[in-house]
Amino acid sequence: MEIMGKEVLWIRNEGLSMKTVIRVGITERLTNILNSIKAIRLLSEGRCVNEDFPFALIEYGKRKILLKSPISGFILEVNKEVLKNPQLINNDPYGKGWLALIKPTP
């Protein structure tokens, strides 16, 4: 099993005013390598994540990749559509293929 981190993830600040919320997804570069994602598992909403610790597992072919969180915080929302249809990640990694919304901790 491989472990990957910030170098294969994108983050975007989705917060308004003082409320910072970070949307996290997989870069197109990684989706090109993975080609066909079979399944994805994410930590559930409300869970605490620590920077550089796993928060997602991707299955492709007969291989698996653990993704390390780019930030520490709480998972506010996971993309349920990606859990049902992992190909959204390959088809639209910066749009409908996002993984989670995380509320950073100070």
Backbone as JSON Lines, residues from 0, in Angstrom:
{"i":0,"aa":"M","n":[0.85,-1.18,0.0],"ca":[0.0,0.0,0.0],"c":[0.89,1.24,0.0]}
{"i":1,"aa":"E","n":[0.54,2.18,-0.85],"ca":[1.28,3.45,-0.92],"c":[0.63,4.48,0.0]}
{"i":2,"aa":"I","n":[1.43,5.43,0.45],"ca":[0.92,6.54,1.25],"c":[1.34,7.83,0.54]}
{"i":3,"aa":"M","n":[0.37,8.7,0.3],"ca":[0.64,9.97,-0.38],"c":[0.04,11.12,0.4]}
{"i":4,"aa":"G","n":[0.57,12.32,0.18],"ca":[0.11,13.48,0.93],"c":[-0.15,14.7,0.09]}
{"i":5,"aa":"K","n":[0.29,15.85,0.6],"ca":[-0.01,17.16,0.03],"c":[0.34,17.28,-1.45]}
{"i":6,"aa":"E","n":[1.39,16.57,-1.87],"ca":[1.85,16.72,-3.25],"c":[0.81,16.24,-4.28]}
{"i":7,"aa":"V","n":[-0.17,15.46,-3.86],"ca":[-1.18,14.95,-4.8],"c":[-2.58,15.47,-4.49]}
{"i":8,"aa":"L","n":[-2.66,16.44,-3.57],"ca":[-3.95,17.0,-3.18],"c":[-4.03,18.48,-3.52]}
{"i":9,"aa":"W","n":[-5.24,18.95,-3.78],"ca":[-5.46,20.39,-3.91],"c":[-6.34,20.81,-2.74]}
{"i":10,"aa":"I","n":[-6.17,22.06,-2.33],"ca":[-7.04,22.62,-1.29],"c":[-7.52,23.99,-1.75]}
{"i":11,"aa":"R","n":[-8.74,24.31,-1.36],"ca":[-9.33,25.6,-1.73],"c":[-10.1,26.13,-0.53]}
{"i":12,"aa":"N","n":[-9.85,27.4,-0.17],"ca":[-10.56,28.03,0.92],"c":[-11.98,28.35,0.46]}
{"i":13,"aa":"E","n":[-12.95,27.75,1.13],"ca":[-14.36,27.96,0.79],"c":[-15.06,28.82,1.82]}
{"i":14,"aa":"G","n":[-14.31,29.32,2.8],"ca":[-14.91,30.05,3.9],"c":[-15.35,31.45,3.53]}
{"i":15,"aa":"L","n":[-16.28,31.94,4.29],"ca":[-16.76,33.3,4.14],"c":[-16.36,34.09,5.38]}
{"i":16,"aa":"S","n":[-15.83,35.26,5.2],"ca":[-15.36,36.15,6.27],"c":[-14.43,35.41,7.24]}
{"i":17,"aa":"M","n":[-14.81,35.28,8.49],"ca":[-13.94,34.71,9.52],"c":[-14.03,33.18,9.6]}
{"i":18,"aa":"K","n":[-14.96,32.58,8.86],"ca":[-15.16,31.14,8.94],"c":[-14.4,30.44,7.82]}
{"i":19,"aa":"T","n":[-13.24,29.9,8.15],"ca":[-12.43,29.2,7.17],"c":[-12.88,27.76,7.06]}
{"i":20,"aa":"V","n":[-13.14,27.34,5.83],"ca":[-13.47,25.96,5.52],"c":[-12.64,25.59,4.29]}
{"i":21,"aa":"I","n":[-11.98,24.45,4.36],"ca":[-11.1,24.03,3.28],"c":[-11.71,22.84,2.54]}
{"i":22,"aa":"R","n":[-11.82,22.97,1.22],"ca":[-12.27,21.87,0.37],"c":[-11.02,21.16,-0.13]}
{"i":23,"aa":"V","n":[-11.02,19.83,-0.05],"ca":[-9.86,19.03,-0.41],"c":[-10.24,18.07,-1.54]}
{"i":24,"aa":"G","n":[-9.32,17.91,-2.49],"ca":[-9.52,16.97,-3.58],"c":[-8.2,16.44,-4.08]}
{"i":25,"aa":"I","n":[-8.28,15.58,-5.06],"ca":[-7.1,14.94,-5.66],"c":[-6.73,15.68,-6.93]}
{"i":26,"aa":"T","n":[-5.45,15.9,-7.14],"ca":[-5.0,16.6,-8.35],"c":[-5.24,15.76,-9.6]}
{"i":27,"aa":"E","n":[-5.34,16.45,-10.71],"ca":[-5.52,15.77,-11.99],"c":[-4.32,14.87,-12.3]}
{"i":28,"aa":"R","n":[-3.15,15.3,-11.86],"ca":[-1.94,14.49,-12.07],"c":[-2.11,13.1,-11.47]}
{"i":29,"aa":"L","n":[-2.64,13.03,-10.24],"ca":[-2.84,11.73,-9.61],"c":[-3.97,10.96,-10.3]}
{"i":30,"aa":"T","n":[-5.02,11.63,-10.7],"ca":[-6.11,10.91,-11.37],"c":[-5.62,10.27,-12.66]}
{"i":31,"aa":"N","n":[-4.69,10.93,-13.35],"ca":[-4.12,10.34,-14.57],"c":[-3.32,9.09,-14.26]}
{"i":32,"aa":"I","n":[-2.65,9.06,-13.12],"ca":[-1.89,7.88,-12.72],"c":[-2.83,6.75,-12.3]}
{"i":33,"aa":"L","n":[-3.87,7.09,-11.54],"ca":[-4.8,6.09,-11.04],"c":[-5.68,5.52,-12.14]}
{"i":34,"aa":"N","n":[-5.99,6.35,-13.12],"ca":[-6.8,5.96,-14.28],"c":[-8.21,5.53,-13.92]}
{"i":35,"aa":"S","n":[-8.38,4.44,-13.21],"ca":[-9.72,3.94,-12.91],"c":[-9.87,3.65,-11.42]}
{"i":36,"aa":"I","n":[-10.52,4.55,-10.71],"ca":[-10.71,4.4,-9.27],"c":[-11.93,3.5,-9.04]}
{"i":37,"aa":"K","n":[-11.71,2.42,-8.3],"ca":[-12.8,1.47,-8.01],"c":[-13.63,1.9,-6.81]}
{"i":38,"aa":"A","n":[-12.95,2.38,-5.76],"ca":[-13.64,2.73,-4.53],"c":[-12.82,3.75,-3.76]}
{"i":39,"aa":"I","n":[-13.53,4.51,-2.92],"ca":[-12.87,5.45,-2.02],"c":[-13.55,5.39,-0.66]}
{"i":40,"aa":"R","n":[-12.75,5.45,0.37],"ca":[-13.27,5.5,1.74],"c":[-12.72,6.76,2.39]}
{"i":41,"aa":"L","n":[-13.58,7.46,3.1],"ca":[-13.19,8.69,3.78],"c":[-13.57,8.6,5.25]}
{"i":42,"aa":"L","n":[-12.8,9.28,6.11],"ca":[-13.24,9.38,7.49],"c":[-14.6,10.06,7.51]}
{"i":43,"aa":"S","n":[-15.42,9.73,8.47],"ca":[-16.79,10.24,8.51],"c":[-16.86,11.68,9.0]}
{"i":44,"aa":"E","n":[-17.98,12.3,8.7],"ca":[-18.23,13.68,9.11],"c":[-18.17,13.78,10.63]}
{"i":45,"aa":"G","n":[-17.57,14.86,11.11],"ca":[-17.42,15.08,12.55],"c":[-16.11,14.55,13.11]}
{"i":46,"aa":"R","n":[-15.42,13.72,12.33],"ca":[-14.16,13.15,12.8],"c":[-13.05,14.19,12.76]}
{"i":47,"aa":"C","n":[-12.12,14.06,13.67],"ca":[-10.94,14.91,13.72],"c":[-9.88,14.3,12.81]}
{"i":48,"aa":"V","n":[-9.21,15.15,12.03],"ca":[-8.09,14.7,11.2],"c":[-6.85,15.49,11.61]}
{"i":49,"aa":"N","n":[-5.72,14.83,11.52],"ca":[-4.45,15.49,11.82],"c":[-3.63,15.59,10.56]}
{"i":50,"aa":"E","n":[-2.97,16.72,10.39],"ca":[-2.11,16.92,9.23],"c":[-1.1,15.78,9.13]}
{"i":51,"aa":"D","n":[-0.94,15.28,7.93],"ca":[-0.01,14.19,7.61],"c":[-0.43,12.83,8.17]}
{"i":52,"aa":"F","n":[-1.69,12.68,8.59],"ca":[-2.23,11.39,8.98],"c":[-3.33,11.01,8.01]}
{"i":53,"aa":"P","n":[-3.53,9.72,7.75],"ca":[-4.51,9.28,6.75],"c":[-5.94,9.74,7.03]}
{"i":54,"aa":"F","n":[-6.62,10.16,5.96],"ca":[-8.04,10.51,6.05],"c":[-8.85,9.86,4.93]}
{"i":55,"aa":"A","n":[-8.16,9.24,3.96],"ca":[-8.86,8.62,2.83],"c":[-8.07,7.41,2.33]}
{"i":56,"aa":"L","n":[-8.82,6.47,1.76],"ca":[-8.23,5.28,1.14],"c":[-8.83,5.15,-0.25]}
{"i":57,"aa":"I","n":[-7.96,5.04,-1.24],"ca":[-8.4,4.88,-2.63],"c":[-8.01,3.49,-3.12]}
{"i":58,"aa":"E","n":[-8.96,2.81,-3.74],"ca":[-8.68,1.52,-4.35],"c":[-8.75,1.68,-5.86]}
{"i":59,"aa":"Y","n":[-7.71,1.22,-6.53],"ca":[-7.7,1.25,-8.0],"c":[-6.97,0.0,-8.46]}
{"i":60,"aa":"G","n":[-7.54,-0.69,-9.43],"ca":[-6.96,-1.97,-9.83],"c":[-6.87,-2.86,-8.61]}
{"i":61,"aa":"K","n":[-5.73,-3.46,-8.38],"ca":[-5.51,-4.29,-7.2],"c":[-4.67,-3.56,-6.16]}
{"i":62,"aa":"R","n":[-4.55,-2.26,-6.3],"ca":[-3.71,-1.47,-5.41],"c":[-4.55,-0.53,-4.56]}
{"i":63,"aa":"K","n":[-3.92,-0.06,-3.47],"ca":[-4.57,0.89,-2.56],"c":[-3.59,2.0,-2.22]}
{"i":64,"aa":"I","n":[-4.15,3.19,-2.04],"ca":[-3.36,4.36,-1.63],"c":[-4.03,4.99,-0.42]}
{"i":65,"aa":"L","n":[-3.25,5.25,0.62],"ca":[-3.71,6.04,1.75],"c":[-3.35,7.49,1.47]}
{"i":66,"aa":"L","n":[-4.3,8.39,1.66],"ca":[-4.04,9.82,1.48],"c":[-3.94,10.48,2.84]}
{"i":67,"aa":"K","n":[-2.86,11.25,3.04],"ca":[-2.66,11.97,4.28],"c":[-3.34,13.34,4.18]}
{"i":68,"aa":"S","n":[-3.95,13.75,5.26],"ca":[-4.63,15.04,5.3],"c":[-3.64,16.2,5.14]}
{"i":69,"aa":"P","n":[-4.01,17.21,4.35],"ca":[-3.12,18.36,4.18],"c":[-3.17,19.33,5.36]}
{"i":70,"aa":"I","n":[-4.2,19.21,6.2],"ca":[-4.36,20.11,7.35],"c":[-4.96,19.34,8.53]}
{"i":71,"aa":"S","n":[-4.86,19.93,9.7],"ca":[-5.54,19.39,10.89],"c":[-6.88,20.1,11.04]}
{"i":72,"aa":"G","n":[-7.89,19.37,11.49],"ca":[-9.2,19.97,11.68],"c":[-10.28,18.92,11.85]}
{"i":73,"aa":"F","n":[-11.52,19.35,11.59],"ca":[-12.69,18.48,11.7],"c":[-13.35,18.35,10.33]}
{"i":74,"aa":"I","n":[-13.74,17.16,9.99],"ca":[-14.43,16.94,8.71],"c":[-15.87,17.4,8.86]}
{"i":75,"aa":"L","n":[-16.22,18.45,8.14],"ca":[-17.58,18.98,8.17],"c":[-18.49,18.22,7.22]}
{"i":76,"aa":"E","n":[-17.92,17.81,6.08],"ca":[-18.74,17.15,5.07],"c":[-17.85,16.27,4.2]}
{"i":77,"aa":"V","n":[-18.36,15.11,3.83],"ca":[-17.69,14.29,2.83],"c":[-18.57,14.28,1.59]}
{"i":78,"aa":"N","n":[-17.96,14.14,0.44],"ca":[-18.69,14.14,-0.82],"c":[-19.32,12.76,-1.01]}
{"i":79,"aa":"K","n":[-20.59,12.66,-0.67],"ca":[-21.31,11.38,-0.75],"c":[-21.45,10.89,-2.18]}
{"i":80,"aa":"E","n":[-21.47,11.81,-3.13],"ca":[-21.56,11.43,-4.54],"c":[-20.31,10.68,-4.99]}
{"i":81,"aa":"V","n":[-19.16,11.09,-4.48],"ca":[-17.9,10.41,-4.82],"c":[-17.86,9.01,-4.21]}
{"i":82,"aa":"L","n":[-18.44,8.87,-3.02],"ca":[-18.49,7.55,-2.39],"c":[-19.34,6.59,-3.23]}
{"i":83,"aa":"K","n":[-20.42,7.1,-3.8],"ca":[-21.3,6.27,-4.65],"c":[-20.71,6.04,-6.04]}
{"i":84,"aa":"N","n":[-20.03,7.07,-6.56],"ca":[-19.5,7.03,-7.92],"c":[-18.08,7.58,-7.94]}
{"i":85,"aa":"P","n":[-17.08,6.74,-7.61],"ca":[-15.7,7.21,-7.54],"c":[-15.15,7.75,-8.86]}
{"i":86,"aa":"Q","n":[-15.77,7.4,-9.98],"ca":[-15.3,7.91,-11.27],"c":[-15.45,9.42,-11.39]}
{"i":87,"aa":"L","n":[-16.25,10.04,-10.53],"ca":[-16.35,11.51,-10.52],"c":[-14.98,12.13,-10.28]}
{"i":88,"aa":"I","n":[-14.15,11.45,-9.51],"ca":[-12.81,11.96,-9.23],"c":[-12.0,12.03,-10.52]}
{"i":89,"aa":"N","n":[-12.07,10.97,-11.32],"ca":[-11.35,10.96,-12.6],"c":[-11.94,11.96,-13.59]}
{"i":90,"aa":"N","n":[-13.26,12.05,-13.62],"ca":[-13.94,12.88,-14.62],"c":[-13.9,14.37,-14.31]}
{"i":91,"aa":"D","n":[-13.91,14.74,-13.04],"ca":[-13.98,16.16,-12.65],"c":[-13.27,16.38,-11.31]}
{"i":92,"aa":"P","n":[-11.94,16.21,-11.26],"ca":[-11.23,16.25,-9.98],"c":[-11.31,17.59,-9.25]}
{"i":93,"aa":"Y","n":[-11.47,18.7,-9.98],"ca":[-11.49,20.02,-9.34],"c":[-12.92,20.55,-9.15]}
{"i":94,"aa":"G","n":[-13.89,19.77,-9.56],"ca":[-15.29,20.18,-9.44],"c":[-16.06,19.16,-8.62]}
{"i":95,"aa":"K","n":[-16.86,18.33,-9.3],"ca":[-17.71,17.36,-8.62],"c":[-16.94,16.24,-7.93]}
{"i":96,"aa":"G","n":[-15.65,16.12,-8.22],"ca":[-14.85,15.05,-7.65],"c":[-14.11,15.39,-6.36]}
{"i":97,"aa":"W","n":[-14.47,16.47,-5.68],"ca":[-13.83,16.82,-4.42],"c":[-14.1,15.75,-3.37]}
{"i":98,"aa":"L","n":[-13.27,15.7,-2.32],"ca":[-13.38,14.64,-1.31],"c":[-14.07,15.09,-0.04]}
{"i":99,"aa":"A","n":[-13.58,16.18,0.58],"ca":[-14.09,16.56,1.9],"c":[-13.97,18.05,2.14]}
{"i":100,"aa":"L","n":[-14.83,18.55,3.04],"ca":[-14.72,19.91,3.58],"c":[-14.19,19.79,4.99]}
{"i":101,"aa":"I","n":[-13.12,20.51,5.29],"ca":[-12.48,20.42,6.6],"c":[-12.44,21.8,7.26]}
{"i":102,"aa":"K","n":[-12.85,21.87,8.51],"ca":[-12.75,23.08,9.33],"c":[-11.4,23.01,10.06]}
{"i":103,"aa":"P","n":[-10.44,23.85,9.68],"ca":[-9.12,23.78,10.3],"c":[-9.16,24.11,11.8]}
{"i":104,"aa":"T","n":[-8.27,23.48,12.54],"ca":[-8.1,23.83,13.94],"c":[-6.88,24.73,14.07]}
{"i":105,"aa":"P","n":[-6.93,25.67,15.0],"ca":[-5.81,26.61,15.15],"c":[-4.54,25.93,15.62]}
